[in-house]
Amino acid sequence: MDKKPCIDSLVVKNSHVLPTDTNNHGTLFGGQLMAYMDDVAAIAATRHARNPVVTASTDSVDFLYPVNAGDAICLEAFVTWTRNTSMEIFVKAVTEELLSGKRAVCATAFMTFVAVDDQNNPIQVPTVYPETEEEQWLHDGAAKRAEQRKERRGVSKEFAQKFGTDFPWGR
């Protein structure tokens, strides 16, 4: 399987933030921003794998700066690291006040996707390699982030087992 550079999976999406995309504070719904992030990450992962993909995890998303109605939001995503069947994707969201040109990073996240075949079984993905200093920095930290995800997933499974599917008010 051929190796691919990070840049080959780059996705850039710009959207105008309209009032229907905002909450009662006039800022972009956090869930809408997360949906945008998942969308560009899925495109980057699919572009890299050239196969269907599924979202395996989203690392914490911190909302760093408000995105107001009338602003533009620009999302960038690319594959930073691969394992056998999984891919880590870095996503950065930048808001821009269109009239002033002021820009700020409003969120970043790492998302993990798994490539799947026709029966939704995981399949191998090409190795990714960094070419720029920034890509190398992200790539170098990926193994540690993957280990943290693995630990966090174990904790999530513990919660799922402990709390199960019963309604809490059904005692």
Secondary structure, DSSP 8 states (H G I E B T S, - for coil): ---EEGGGG-EEEEEE--GGGB-TTSBB-HHHHHHHHHHHHHHHHHHHHSS-EEEEEE------S--BTT-EEEEEEEEEEE-SSEEEEEEEEEEE-TTT--EEEEEEEEEEEEEB-TTS-B-----EE--SHHHHHHHHTHHHHHHHHHHHHHHHHHHHHHH-SS-TT--
